[in-house]
Amino acid sequence: MRRIKTSLFISAAVAAIAGANPAQAQTAGADRAPVAVGEEIIVTAQKRAQTLLDVPQSISVVSGEELERAQADNFQEFLNYVPGLQVDQATPGAGRLVLRGLNTGGVASTVGVYVDETPFGSSTALANGAVLAGDFDTFDIARVEVLRGPQGTLYGASTLGGLIKYVTNEPVIGEWEARARGAIEDTRGGEMSYHGNALLNVPLGQTLALRASGFYHNNGGWIDSIGTTATDGFGYTLASDTEDDINSSLSYGGRASLLFRPSESLDIRLTGFLQNIRADAASTVESDPDTLKTLYGQQSQSQFFPEFTDVNYRLYNGTINADLGFATLTSSTSYSTQRQRLRDDATFNLSGLVQAALGAPANEFVLDQRTNTRKFTQELRLAGSLADSFDWLIGGYFNDEKGALLQDYAAYSPGTTTLLTFPFVLGQVDLSSKYQEYAGFANGTLRLGSMFEIDLGGRYSHNKQTAAQDAGGVLAGNVPVNTDLGSSDDVFTYSVAPKLLLNDRATVYGRLAKGYRPGGPNVIAPNAPAGTPSSFDPDTTLSYEVGFKGETADRSFALDLALFHIDWKNIQLLTVINGFGVNTNGSSATSEGFEFTATMRPTDGLAVSVNGAYTDARLDEDAPALVGGLKGDRLPFTPKYAVSVNGDYDWAIGAESEAFLGGSLRFLSKQAGDFDADYRAANDRQRQIPSYVTLDLRAGIDFGRFGIEAYVHNLTDADGRTSTGVLTANGLPLNPNGAITTGVIRPRTIGLSLSAEY
């Protein structure tokens, strides 16, 4: 009965919107048009400005105002607003994005990230692109656009599952603007946190403007190292440190943008962005490997040597738009770098091995790693229209990337930061790579009468990759030095999207789209067995989607529905051969389900949105044995059900002040953790992450020039999990007492924010 009632409600809502017509929506006897209580939403998903209703695919848009009011400055904090989006993350700046369930734990991205016209992050599987998704600060952005389903036609490689696009605010010519905001937070059981943001828009004459913004976030830790004593895999007794709040982090940086508009037909925008993320220990706790319940009665981990992760983003872009009369020419030139340096505490896992095998003294053992990506891209495109019946776009794209992954094992004297030296090298691995891509693409929208349109797109891409590997030391084994690794791909992706206009406020559409992820050369493991692949192939998705978009004439109610089925073929998987990660192809998967977003503005000042997703994403066949996935297993970190409710009410206080009250509720059903061959073999099932619910509340007063806001994140102190680890590495336990580590969300946090503007 519940399903029937829900179906009837949705059907009635669709029918009401589809049957509505602007003239009929007016009050009887009224001569004026209805007042619009919601603004028209403009997006650039198809690389031209369109209303959200005009785009025949599933898109979520989160405005900058919504993000600021929710105090959301990273991925984890705007998930409430986007159905079908998940983040697998335990450390700031080191997260994996998952859309529509497309995730098997590999190291190449399935979700692309753009900042305005700039693609960010590695396109390959040789620089850990999947787990280093660009987590940009959201202060002073116009909106975040989330495009679900393959985006290979217009956005190219590694957008199998979709795309996240940050659209920043342009400088405003002829206007001054200054704004600042500061906040303080108290996390249950942890340290205080402090936040600050500021922006300045400066007009520089009649044709030029500069906009600059900065941000600073000092996030207090709440996870402790409690001095665990345990015996490692070789019988040595080890004791971890005793220290509180070891997972604190910093994020700081800024953006500057210069806009030159000498005429209505030409504008030039130059933008530079930097962000530094400095994280101490990961936000993980030691947990029961079966139930995932936190061990030792508190959120803690065993730290033998201090860990850290440093991530630096640098992004520079120049965009030119020129109206040529018959078409608009756009040139986007970008250069970006992403640099990660981390230290991983490997004491419990490997210290005993070094002592037993090499006779080395007791020590604290770490892995130092650097992962660097440098990326230059150039895109040219021309867009125009023919007699209002055909919109067209053609373009070319070039990408030149260099990547480097460097690992170095080191030992320290117990309880100190004194580096130990040995008459031999413990272990070093260097992997350098190059990636070049050339692509041509075209997209067109043909209008056949007043009610039917069809959108067609295609993209041909050629990429070439080379890599070189070098390794040495007793832990690296007999790794061959190879400077001649290489591969190349030629791929054609496409999209077809017919659309039926039920009226000027409601559409029904279908979409068939193909996406791909590049293959590449493989790292060669030491003493690799015969048949170990020297390269791996691209994997592809083919997505079938039908949807409905509609709103009432006054925009007091809007509904967005999408049903999808995705076939994922030749999946890239990461397996381990003789201790080395090797990319391979194998298995296929299917993801199908639906998403919806309903927005209601029943009265002045009140806005409520409800969004949700049902996603059934499973392997169609067994993955390689070392991966640990079997036919029918759910893909990791994709709850079957996810529902969010967001609401805000604004009302006037006097002539110039306004108050607001709001909240967000999010429910995630249970989901599968990462594939784990050992756990699968021992338990004959996947590891399950329990369901959880989070509740955020907010309230504030805007006095015009000044504002104050109080808020609570995770009011109910939910113990949500964001990642799962494994029991062993190199055949040895990773953590004391048979524990695994699991990423956790921040406990209940109470905050106060003050803002001022001019």
Steps between C-alpha positions, in 0.01 A plus 500: 500500500780742576649452154160554338441818698845633410447422133161670506646807665782530245264431210261764627781751535623432147150526363438827680817657360457356152140610482566846634521793268605849588164654416307245708733549795372853564244574766146535363430855388867607531656691213861475616741210448579283804789614716803272468604386846806309372770616262570345161798266538768552235766233441795449264493119500500488117767775473244766426261687728163320525221473748498185708176395330662521156777246570391140418692324775501468878669796672504634855589861571608624843525879521776687676243651733379153604856386563582802716183472703571130563864580591598248232854548373591149373358185337376339819297804597289544185399136448158589648413688183603247233322165450720215383832656614722329758851569628742231621738706714694489826751782447440857376620534142507122444150392402327287238183625329228249410199580280229247421700226670789480252784398730711189538789651696739561207748786480366685192208740534145420395375854583659807343559831678495839326554853630326725248674403172788309660514119536685410819680185610672210330339337197691176556531210742869573564462805728221392738240727340204310649601562861620858449181663371532879513316601820486875442386753756155630411521861622395760241379260235183548301398134510606138483359305206489121536442316172396138543572234241783480242629837376751373244364706209571848633735431791703204381692240697429370850142623523342153497268580788465874460657836574523759775543855374582796724377823340669800662369855524631731230638844582225762473591804292393836647418375852685490831439206729668393823395218727649309791389210718643330805385195697593302809398138566506256788508127417392248762806336649741705288676828443352834400490592129539845343398625156541823305407622151524833321445639151551827318365608161671808359391685181798622298332736258214433263637182343702328772439346843693294751350252746707335772401268784674306773412228750647340811371194685665364814312178569558360846558128545295265716665156460757386760794260504453319831822305545394158373742214578486200266709225341574529128518223241854403605437486873647839587313708758432858392342790686337791318522864605262670741375824349164678468331646194753374246287558188494880483533669159546836326367620167589844371543686173335744265390591151554813288323571173536788254225571246555723196192582291581773246172441314188287511658266245826423683602403851826365638525344845819401680474293819749361749413270789702338775402276787717325757368218717702391802361195681649312790379144559208372293149522646489124551431289809587142580189289459374145525565347154153342488256740669712814445422610856765728650744319729636603842188700590610816319598630159870416489779353291843360577760754395861387534646784293325827402329491162413786269359577157580825318316586179559810286274615216611762247277597211541772235260570215447748222163500323407712198146533365459682168169559323576462128144572395421163350641317805682540830863394521627379839861429585595349836866458594579335835799390701458319829707305749404264777765393750450258785752404764403249767655299778338169583577329831597143403655408836258226605489355150868493404729575796502137612581384147803729484619381841452130424632497145779756523602492862429871527429647844149576621375803313205700385440446133339740252420535133561846352318557172476782249240509221526788253298591194566785259233566237476739203179514296380704206144501369357694206134487412256681277128518581210646307138463385325464166162672468399405857458139388850364554758579769847370422840474665831366368835494675846360546686403816864436590632366831863454604565344842801388697469287811737370763452258788795464739514269802773474760504276808681629810558396859526717813632437846206413732343801669708749298519660159857381452541337160679164510757419234578153367775364274225427249197676354173394663279570202446761229259506208486768229234508230486783247241529226390716209155528345400686184150519357355656187124517452241648271136531600167626372156547648173616349139555602242470222147637557230317306191711547398662829491186713790276403879539514789261463850554633787317328868495592819316415868509598805330354801476734851371453736469792858381534667408828856420601639406839828407666552315822798456728523336839759376742554378853439181690125561531450578132621161387634424156318781322608549140606848390288580198502828312299381202147441626232630269147473359251691285123509455256620234149546633170638366235606749153630423169613641146505361227680695148553361274738693123554495372838619168444677472876549742786563554376857514121463707258293549128461836382367705192425877472485740240365863579579838330493790576732853368524808494719844476335709188526874521548835330557544287810750496780697177479504314830817327625527142374168546326342170391445422136191667362523813718361771269747765384211738436128529571213601273241776525175419670170640379149573616182512297220684677128495430300773672145634487384794704247771570563864592226740584392796708186701555469838332589689817775246585342423835542129425762324286566133438796323341483122445747269327511123448826348382668175399879489450703215350864518610733283291864391526534659845843619606593332828796533731654173612821417688778285358801434723417804709460740206174652381428404139213625284305239310170464318233255596138463587199713413235670709152645477366801684134592481257703702335839522557844649263780582502855629180680601513867596206671667447868579145494638515845652717807497834431670460122534700262281511123547680250280490123517742292297579133489655216307446129464813336358550129436860469381645148481769290335368293210785249530783410734790740527857361511554296817741748659240780470243314707177575314258231381206504262204674663712697751401861549745765380674676791373811676163519331200478733194344346288785636599857580255779586559860605263773614613865504285788619539870573255766610581873469293783645537873538588665831436869469575694185856387427562174688413141421513183708521142385463152643596182318619144513616199302427131561684223315438125511736242351406133495765236562765471232789276405856591597802459275554160341711289738610156379604380848170603662300355210678165529458481878136614521352414158351849475592863456579729789195716575500860620198568727239757405499838673315832516647848540315816603627858460327811631566870435351836593608858455420866453612719210512868601593617150866588545553243775378150576520235769431128471497211745511145374538135598643229278418137578268592785424136587872412508460226237792259467509496118775322308666650193766238414618151592849353521625142484643260755836426340762633261799304376344203680541671840244671728464873452359588843517364856249246632360399163342842439436680174485875460179672390450863404246683717300819470562787741305470828243759607639846428350827622602821325451876496564711190523880457500677162533853370470649152534830324 
